[in-house]
Amino acid sequence: MAAPKFLRLRREAWGFIIGSALFILGAVPAFLDAVGPVADNLTFFIGSLFFTLAAFIQLNLSGRRPPRSTTNRPDRFDWWAAAIQFAGTLFFNLSTATALAASLGGTERTGWRPDAYGSVCFLLSSLLAVVATTGRDALWDPKARTWRGAWLNLLGSVAFGVAAVGAYPIAESGQQFFASWATVGTITGGVCFLVAAALTRPGSPRLT
């Protein structure tokens, strides 16, 4: 019975790894210059789909329905972390799709950067995950979550929040508030998410 859960955990990890790698690539200015805004925003959009797939798997593993009053504290925090993270990925789906559509229409000449709604969801989710790992031994699967991964995800979520602030458009000029923050924050967040997923990727399951 361990194999199905093991396979889903691996798919979750690889979903976050691939999604993070695409977000890092899309945020590199040289990549935008080389491929143009359409391909760059397409890279972000595809990356967001991998994030959503991985987040759905994580939510499914954490439980199909909201926790009950009898659910232990670590599992309760883990479920809410997964649910809010999944909502955040949907916000990123929407914002990356909007950026892609704008670039296809010729009105967007820059690459996507994290939006406020998705970033807030990721930050809240990461905080809840950190709390969940304080009682890791009582989780539905103690090996599925690690304190290193939780703290790296929190750091990545903070970086995405910084990117969202930096990408905020100034009303008078339409330019980003602090473009370098947006770029560095997106890349830093992507690296943190990628490393966290790689560290928590399970090895081969034991059959005995």
N, C-alpha and C positions, 0 to 999 in steps of 0.2 A: 504493500500500500504506500510505501515511501516514494516510489518512483514518480507517480503523477505530481505530487507536491514538489519533488526535487526538480522535475522538468519545468513546472510553472515558475519556480523560483529562479531558475536559470534564464527563462524567457523574460522574466521581469528585469533581471540584471542586464541582460543584453539589450533590452528595449531602452533602458536608461543610458547604457553605454553608447549605443548608436545615436540616440537622440542627442545626447550631450556632445558627441563628436561633430554632428552636423551643426549644432548651435555654435560651437567653437569656430568651425570653418566659416560659417556665414558671417561671424562677427569680425573676422580678420579683414582689415581694410584692403589689403592687396588682393584678396579673393574677390571682393566687390568690384574693384577696379578691373580685374581680369575678365570677369564673367558678366558684369552689368547687374542692375537692380532686379531684373526679372528672375534670373537664375539664382541670385543671392537670396531673394525672398522665397523662392521655391525651396531652397535648401532649408531655410528656417521652417517652412510649412511642413515639409516631410519630417524634419526633426521633431516637430510638435506632435505629429501623429505617432511616432515611436514613443514619445513621452506618455501620450494618452493610453496607448496600448499597455505599456508597462505599469502605469498607475492603475489601470483597470484590473490587471492581474493582481497587483498588490491589494487592492480593495477586495477583490474576490477571495483572496487567501485570508484576509483579515476577518471576513465574515460577510455573508450575503445581506444581512439586515442590521440595523442599528443595534448597539449593545443594550442588553437588558439590565435591570437593577442588580441581578445576580452576577453579572459579568465582572471579573476581577479588574482592578484599576489599570494595570499595564495593558491588558487587552482592550479596555475601553478607550484609552488614549491612543493606542495603535490604530484602532478602527477609525476614530475621528481624524487622525493624522492622514490616513489613507484616503478617506472620503474628501477631505478638504484639498488634499493634493490633487485628486482626480478632478475636482472642480477647477482648480488652478490651471490644469493642462487644457481644459475646455476653453478657458479664457485665452490661453495662448494659441489654441487652434483658431479661434475667432480673430485674434489680432494679427496672426501671421497670414491668415487667409485674406484679411482686409488689406494688409500691406502688399500681398502678391497681386491682388486685383487692382490696387492703385498703380503698381508698377507696370502691369499689363496695359493699363489705360494711359500710361505716360505721365501720370501726376506724381509718382513717387520715385525719386532718384537716389534714395539711400536705402540701406538695409534695415530690416526690422530690429527693434530693440525691445526688451521686456516692458510690458505694460503694467500699470499700477495694480489692476485687479488680480491678474495672475500672480504678480510678485507678492502681494499681501497674502494670498492663499498659500503660496509656497512657504512664506515666512511663518505663518501660523501653524501650518502642517509640520514644519521642521521643529518648532518649539514643542509641539505635542509629542513628536517622535522622540525627542530628547527625554521628555518626562517618562515615556513608555519604557525606554531602555534602562531607566533606574531600577525597574523591577523586571529585568530581562528574563530571569529564571522562571517567572510566572507567565511569560508570553505563550501564545498558542504554539510557537516554535522558537525556542531561545536562540537557535542558530540563524534564524531568518533576519534578525536585527542585531546590529552591533553598535556600541557607543561611538566607535570611530566613524562609522558610516553616518550615524545620526548627527554628529557634530560637523562633519564635512558638509552634509546637506544643509545644515543651518548656516554655515559660512557661505555656501553657494547661494542660498536664498537671500542673505544679506547683500551679497554682491549683485544679485539680480535687482534687488530693491534700489541699490545705488545706481544701477544702469537705468532703471525706470525714472529716477529723479533726473539723471543727466540727460535723458532723452525727452524730457518734458518740453513741449514747444513753447517758445516765447511768442506771445500774441502779436507784438509789433512786427517782428521779422519772420516769424515762422521757423526760425532756426532752433536747434536743440539747446536746452539750458546749458549743458556742459557736455559736448559731444565726446570728449575723451573719457569722461566717467561712463558714458553709455557703452563705449567700446570695451574698455578695460573691465567694467563690471560684468558684461555679458560673457567675455572670455573667461574671466576668473570664476564666475558661477558655473559655467559649463565644465571647466576643469575639475572643480570640486565635486560636481554631480557625477562626472565620469569616474573619478578615483573612488568615490564612495560606492558606486555600483560595482566597480571592479573588485574592491575589497570584500564586498558582501556576496559576490558570486559564488554559489556553492560548488564544491568539487564533486567528484563522482559519488553516487550514492552507495552505501554499503548494503549488500544483499543478504547479510547474515544478521 
